[in-house]
Amino acid sequence: MLVFDAHLDLAWNALDWNRDLLLPVKEIRRREAAEPDMDFKARGRGTVSFPELRKGRVGIFVATLLARLFRPNLMPAIQRYASMDAAHAAAAGQMNYYRTLDRAGHLNWIKDAAGLDRHFTAWQTGDSPEPLGFILSMEGADPVLSPDQVHEWFQAGLRIIGPAHYGVSPYAHGTGTEGGLFPQGKPMLKEMERVGMILDVTHLSDQCFDEALDNYGGPVLASHHNCRALVPDQRQLTDDQIKRLVHRGAVIGAALDAWMLGPGWIRGKTQPKEANVSLETYVDHIDRVCQLAGNAHHAAIGSDLDGGFGTEQTPHDLDTIADLQRVPVLLRKRGYVEADVKNVMHGNWVRFFKTAWNKRS
């Protein structure tokens, strides 16, 4: 079954982690296991590469630009730049990585409803169509030098912005912090709405979540978010937040980071098998969104499987991203009809983006 994954940090992995994503995952793991510098537990344990995406029929995904300013007390793997100018340049470099693969025929850069429709149709009708399709997003707005630069990013092909990541950005409070939008936050949201940039509420603090929805009238999504009722943490969505997103017509992608799936997880210590974190646990979060919505039109996939972790921090029965093909079986076991299974695996994201972009045309 075709899979639409709403969150992959491909360029960050290729440039910051020096991973050749055109290679099979097994070869990337072999090379990393032989490296003397193994600072990060995820080295040698990655789960995502282009061959695995094709194997798992992950034919469409949201790919990110991730260039974080340095903030104290955050793990060094996800942030490094001392200035917005440097973050801007790094994000531009990541964009060029996608542009290079698009020109080489490995990727298809999707920027509008017509392009999405063509790509979706090709993957629905072909046995192993090429290339892989992506929509470009920015995770954390640190590279956006000012609100009036939003239109430049849009013209360059960016279609989604999440204002903050971990800690704070120049625009908003993010995961692990308390507070609202910074002075430039509201102007950036207004400019995003004006040009047609989609808002990703993932990683926003609770106060910023509310303020962002109050100040932005365009299409909203949550690319990779799980349920706070199942795993208590500010990184997760509350039931009320989920309901508010449903009311706005949003789609919520469930993430596969194990600490967001099972309660009591201690990063760096807990092991997936001992915590009994499995793909069934993952489906628990998808199912809760469906139950709160009263239908299967707002739950989807947002794996984040290359977000700075590997098999040490994924469900114990997942080896690579190709194992997303096991999710439809688990949904059917819970009584989901085939139309709803397809909605979760790809249909909801396709509908969301086509609706968002058609409203602008």
C-alpha positions as CSV (number, residue, x, y, z in Angstrom):
1,M,0.0,0.0,0.0
2,L,1.2,3.5,-0.8
3,V,2.5,5.4,2.2
4,F,2.6,9.2,2.7
5,D,5.0,10.0,5.5
6,A,4.8,13.6,6.8
7,H,8.2,13.9,8.4
8,L,11.6,12.9,7.2
9,D,14.8,14.8,7.9
10,L,16.6,13.5,4.8
11,A,18.9,16.5,4.0
12,W,20.0,16.8,7.7
13,N,20.9,13.1,7.6
14,A,22.8,13.5,4.4
15,L,24.7,16.6,5.3
16,D,25.1,16.6,9.1
17,W,25.3,12.9,9.6
18,N,27.2,12.3,6.3
19,R,24.8,9.5,5.1
20,D,24.6,8.5,1.5
21,L,20.9,7.9,1.4
22,L,21.1,6.3,-2.1
23,L,22.6,3.3,-0.4
24,P,20.7,0.5,1.3
25,V,20.2,0.9,5.0
26,K,22.4,-2.2,5.7
27,E,25.3,-0.6,3.9
28,I,24.9,2.7,5.7
29,R,24.9,0.8,9.0
30,R,27.9,-1.2,8.0
31,R,29.9,1.9,7.2
32,E,28.9,3.8,10.4
33,A,29.7,0.8,12.6
34,A,33.2,0.9,11.2
35,E,33.7,4.6,12.0
36,P,35.8,5.4,15.0
37,D,33.6,8.4,16.1
38,M,30.4,6.9,17.5
39,D,29.3,9.8,19.7
40,F,25.6,9.2,18.9
41,K,23.8,6.0,19.8
42,A,22.0,6.1,16.5
43,R,25.2,5.7,14.5
44,G,25.0,2.3,12.8
45,R,21.3,2.0,13.6
46,G,19.6,4.1,11.0
47,T,16.3,3.1,9.4
48,V,15.9,5.3,6.4
49,S,17.4,5.4,2.9
50,F,16.0,5.7,-0.6
51,P,16.0,1.9,-1.3
52,E,14.1,1.3,1.9
53,L,11.6,4.0,1.0
54,R,10.9,2.3,-2.3
55,K,10.7,-1.1,-0.6
56,G,8.1,0.2,1.8
57,R,6.2,2.1,-1.0
58,V,6.8,5.3,0.9
59,G,6.3,7.2,-2.4
60,I,5.4,10.6,-1.0
61,F,6.8,12.4,2.1
62,V,7.3,15.7,3.7
63,A,11.1,16.4,3.8
64,T,12.6,19.0,6.1
65,L,15.1,21.7,6.3
66,L,16.5,21.6,9.9
67,A,19.2,24.2,10.8
68,R,19.0,25.1,14.5
69,L,20.5,27.9,16.4
70,F,22.6,26.9,19.3
71,R,20.8,26.7,22.6
72,P,22.3,25.6,25.9
73,N,21.2,22.3,27.4
74,L,20.0,20.8,24.0
75,M,21.6,17.7,22.6
76,P,24.3,18.8,20.1
77,A,23.0,16.4,17.4
78,I,20.1,18.8,16.7
79,Q,21.5,22.3,17.0
80,R,24.7,24.0,16.2
81,Y,24.6,27.5,14.6
82,A,25.6,30.7,16.4
83,S,23.6,33.1,14.2
84,M,20.5,33.2,12.1
85,D,22.7,34.0,9.1
86,A,24.5,30.7,9.5
87,A,21.2,28.8,10.0
88,H,19.9,30.5,6.9
89,A,22.9,29.4,4.9
90,A,22.7,25.8,6.2
91,A,19.1,25.5,5.3
92,A,19.8,26.9,1.8
93,G,22.5,24.1,1.5
94,Q,19.9,21.5,2.5
95,M,17.5,22.8,0.0
96,N,20.2,22.5,-2.7
97,Y,20.6,18.8,-1.6
98,Y,17.0,18.2,-2.5
99,R,17.3,20.3,-5.7
100,T,20.3,18.2,-6.8
101,L,18.4,14.9,-6.3
102,D,15.4,16.3,-8.0
103,R,17.5,17.2,-11.1
104,A,19.1,13.7,-11.0
105,G,15.7,12.1,-11.1
106,H,15.8,10.5,-7.6
107,L,13.2,12.9,-6.3
108,N,10.1,14.8,-7.5
109,W,9.7,18.1,-5.8
110,I,5.9,18.6,-5.3
111,K,4.9,22.3,-4.9
112,D,1.2,22.4,-5.9
113,A,-2.0,20.4,-6.2
114,A,-1.5,19.5,-9.8
115,G,1.9,18.2,-9.1
116,L,0.7,16.1,-6.2
117,D,-2.2,14.7,-8.2
118,R,0.2,13.6,-11.0
119,H,2.6,12.0,-8.6
120,F,-0.1,10.3,-6.6
121,T,-1.7,8.9,-9.7
122,A,1.7,7.6,-11.0
123,W,2.3,5.8,-7.7
124,Q,-1.2,4.3,-7.6
125,T,-0.9,2.9,-11.1
126,G,2.8,1.9,-11.4
127,D,4.5,-1.2,-10.0
128,S,7.7,0.5,-8.8
129,P,7.5,4.1,-10.1
130,E,10.3,6.6,-9.9
131,P,11.1,9.1,-8.5
132,L,10.1,9.5,-4.9
133,G,7.9,12.6,-4.2
134,F,8.5,15.2,-1.5
135,I,6.9,18.4,-0.2
136,L,9.4,20.7,1.5
137,S,9.0,21.8,5.1
138,M,11.1,23.8,7.6
139,E,11.3,22.4,11.1
140,G,12.1,25.4,13.4
141,A,12.0,28.8,11.7
142,D,15.6,29.8,12.8
143,P,16.7,30.2,9.1
144,V,13.9,32.7,8.3
145,L,15.8,36.0,8.8
146,S,12.6,38.1,9.2
147,P,8.9,37.7,8.5
148,D,9.1,39.5,5.2
149,Q,11.5,36.8,4.0
150,V,8.8,34.1,4.1
151,H,7.8,34.9,0.6
152,E,11.3,34.2,-0.6
153,W,11.3,30.8,0.9
154,F,7.9,30.1,-0.6
155,Q,9.1,31.2,-4.1
156,A,12.1,28.8,-3.6
157,G,9.7,25.9,-3.0
158,L,9.2,25.7,0.7
159,R,5.5,25.0,1.6
160,I,5.4,24.4,5.4
161,I,7.0,26.1,8.4
162,G,7.0,24.9,12.0
163,P,7.9,28.0,14.0
164,A,9.9,26.3,16.7
165,H,11.7,23.0,17.4
166,Y,13.3,22.0,20.8
167,G,13.9,25.0,23.0
168,V,13.1,28.4,21.6
169,S,13.4,29.9,18.1
170,P,13.5,33.6,17.3
171,Y,9.8,33.4,16.8
172,A,8.3,31.0,19.4
173,H,8.7,28.8,22.4
174,G,9.1,25.1,21.5
175,T,9.3,21.7,23.1
176,G,10.5,21.8,26.7
177,T,9.8,25.5,27.3
178,E,6.9,27.6,28.5
179,G,5.8,30.8,26.9
180,G,4.1,32.3,23.9
181,L,5.1,33.8,20.6
182,F,8.0,36.3,20.5
183,P,7.4,39.7,18.9
184,Q,8.2,38.6,15.4
185,G,6.0,35.5,15.7
186,K,2.7,37.0,14.9
187,P,4.0,39.0,11.9
188,M,5.6,35.8,10.5
189,L,2.3,33.9,10.9
190,K,0.5,36.7,9.0
191,E,3.0,36.6,6.2
192,M,2.8,32.8,6.1
193,E,-1.0,33.1,5.7
194,R,-0.6,35.8,3.0
195,V,1.7,33.8,0.8
196,G,0.0,30.4,1.4
197,M,2.6,28.8,3.6
198,I,1.1,26.0,5.7
199,L,1.6,26.0,9.5
200,D,3.0,23.0,11.3
201,V,2.2,23.2,15.0
202,T,4.5,20.3,15.9
203,H,7.0,21.2,18.7
204,L,5.1,24.4,19.8
205,S,4.7,25.0,23.5
206,D,1.1,24.8,24.8
207,Q,0.8,28.6,24.9
208,C,2.3,29.0,21.4
209,F,0.0,26.3,20.1
210,D,-3.0,28.4,21.2
211,E,-1.6,31.7,20.1
212,A,-0.6,30.3,16.7
213,L,-4.0,29.0,16.0
214,D,-5.6,32.3,17.1
215,N,-3.4,34.3,14.8
216,Y,-3.1,32.2,11.7
217,G,-6.2,31.5,9.5
218,G,-4.6,29.2,6.9
219,P,-4.3,25.5,6.7
220,V,-2.8,23.8,9.8
221,L,-1.2,20.4,10.3
222,A,0.7,18.4,12.9
223,S,3.4,16.6,11.0
224,H,4.7,14.3,13.8
225,H,2.8,14.3,17.0
226,N,1.5,11.7,19.4
227,C,-1.1,11.7,22.3
228,R,-0.4,13.1,25.7
229,A,-3.2,11.0,27.2
230,L,-1.1,7.9,26.4
231,V,2.3,9.3,27.1
232,P,2.3,12.3,29.4
233,D,4.8,14.9,28.1
234,Q,4.5,18.5,26.8
235,R,5.9,17.2,23.5
236,Q,2.6,15.4,22.9
237,L,-0.9,16.7,22.0
238,T,-3.6,16.9,24.6
239,D,-7.0,15.6,23.8
240,D,-8.3,19.2,23.6
241,Q,-5.5,20.2,21.2
242,I,-6.4,17.2,19.0
243,K,-10.0,18.2,19.0
244,R,-9.1,21.8,18.1
245,L,-6.9,20.6,15.2
246,V,-9.7,18.4,14.0
247,H,-12.1,21.4,14.0
248,R,-9.5,23.2,11.8
249,G,-9.4,20.3,9.3
250,A,-5.9,19.4,10.3
251,V,-4.2,16.0,9.9
252,I,-2.0,14.6,12.6
253,G,1.0,12.4,11.7
254,A,1.9,9.8,14.3
255,A,5.7,9.6,15.1
256,L,7.7,6.5,15.7
257,D,10.2,7.8,18.3
258,A,9.8,5.2,21.1
259,W,10.0,7.7,23.9
260,M,6.8,9.3,22.5
261,L,5.1,5.9,22.3
262,G,5.4,4.3,25.7
263,P,5.2,6.0,29.1
264,G,8.2,5.9,31.4
265,W,10.8,5.8,28.7
266,I,14.3,7.0,29.7
267,R,16.3,8.1,26.6
268,G,19.6,6.4,26.4
269,K,18.6,3.7,28.9
270,T,15.3,2.1,28.1
271,Q,15.3,-0.6,25.4
272,P,12.3,-1.0,23.1
273,K,11.7,-4.7,23.8
274,E,11.9,-4.3,27.6
275,A,9.4,-1.4,27.4
276,N,7.2,-3.5,25.1
277,V,7.1,-0.6,22.6
278,S,5.9,-2.1,19.4
279,L,4.0,-1.1,16.2
280,E,0.9,-2.0,18.1
281,T,1.8,0.8,20.5
282,Y,2.2,3.1,17.6
283,V,-1.3,2.2,16.3
284,D,-2.7,3.1,19.8
285,H,-1.8,6.7,19.1
286,I,-3.4,6.6,15.6
287,D,-6.5,5.0,17.0
288,R,-6.9,7.6,19.8
289,V,-6.9,10.4,17.3
290,C,-9.5,8.6,15.3
291,Q,-11.7,8.0,18.4
292,L,-11.4,11.7,19.4
293,A,-12.3,12.8,15.8
294,G,-15.1,10.3,15.5
295,N,-13.7,9.2,12.1
296,A,-10.4,8.2,10.4
297,H,-10.0,11.5,8.4
298,H,-7.4,13.2,10.7
299,A,-4.9,10.5,11.6
300,A,-1.9,9.7,9.5
301,I,1.8,8.8,9.3
302,G,4.6,11.2,10.4
303,S,7.3,8.8,11.2
304,D,10.3,11.0,12.0
305,L,12.3,7.8,11.7
306,D,15.5,9.6,10.8
307,G,15.2,12.3,13.5
308,G,18.4,11.7,15.4
309,F,17.6,8.2,16.5
310,G,17.7,4.6,15.2
311,T,16.6,1.1,16.2
312,E,17.7,1.8,19.7
313,Q,14.7,4.1,20.0
314,T,12.0,2.7,17.7
315,P,9.4,-0.1,18.2
316,H,11.2,-3.4,18.8
317,D,9.5,-5.0,15.8
318,L,10.6,-2.3,13.3
319,D,13.9,-2.6,11.4
320,T,13.6,0.0,8.7
321,I,11.0,2.4,7.4
322,A,9.8,-0.4,5.0
323,D,8.1,-1.9,8.1
324,L,5.4,0.8,7.8
325,Q,3.8,-1.8,5.6
326,R,2.8,-3.7,8.7
327,V,0.6,-0.8,10.0
328,P,-2.3,-1.6,7.6
329,V,-2.5,-5.1,9.0
330,L,-2.7,-3.8,12.5
331,L,-5.4,-1.3,11.7
332,R,-7.5,-4.0,10.0
333,K,-7.1,-6.2,13.1
334,R,-8.7,-3.4,15.1
335,G,-11.7,-3.3,12.7
336,Y,-10.7,-0.4,10.4
337,V,-12.3,-0.8,7.0
338,E,-10.1,-0.7,3.9
339,A,-11.1,2.9,3.0
340,D,-10.1,4.1,6.4
341,V,-6.8,2.2,6.3
342,K,-6.0,3.9,3.0
343,N,-6.9,7.2,4.6
344,V,-4.4,6.7,7.4
345,M,-1.6,5.4,5.2
346,H,-1.9,8.1,2.5
347,G,-5.3,9.4,1.7
348,N,-5.7,12.0,4.5
349,W,-2.4,13.7,3.6
350,V,-3.2,13.7,-0.1
351,R,-6.6,15.2,0.6
352,F,-5.2,17.8,3.1
353,F,-2.6,19.2,0.7
354,K,-4.8,19.2,-2.4
355,T,-7.5,21.0,-0.4
356,A,-5.0,23.5,1.0
357,W,-3.5,24.3,-2.3
358,N,-6.7,24.3,-4.3
359,K,-8.1,27.0,-2.1
360,R,-5.2,29.2,-3.1
361,S,-5.7,28.7,-6.9
